[in-house]
Structures are given as C-alpha cells and as structure tokens.
Amino acid sequence: MNVKRILLDVAITVPLTFVVAAVVSYLYSLIAHGSGSVNWETAFQMAIILGIVLPFTRARVGGPKPTAQ
C-alpha cells in the first residue's frame, strides 16, 4: 500500500463526501418537511467514515493486477 496515495485519497474523499451529504440532507429536509435545513452532524459523520473506509478499500482491492500472457 502506498501511504501517500491513501492519504491523498482521504484528503479528497472527506470534503467531497461532506458536501454531497450536506446537499442531500438539505434536499431531503426541503422536500419531506418543507424546511430547508442541513443535518451537519450526519454529514460530518458520513464524511469521516466514508473518507477513511473508501480509500483503504480501494487500496486493498485495487492492488497489482496479473498481466495477461
């Protein structure tokens, strides 16, 4: 595993997941309840969890592939 690549993936995944989760919770609140409010706690928790899990999973599964001969 390349640690530098994993840390870069974490640094990209966390803010991206945070923004997407915030937008989704805002739209859900707006459509379902009629009040546009963001659930910041859920967005932050999801960003941290997925920001750590997804890059490690990608590094573990996406290892070196055998070459065709």
Buried (B, 14 or more C-beta within 10 A) or exposed (E): EEEEEBEEBBEEBBEEBBEBBBEBBBEBBEEEEEEEEBBEEEBBEBBBEBBBEBBEEBBEEEEEEEEEE
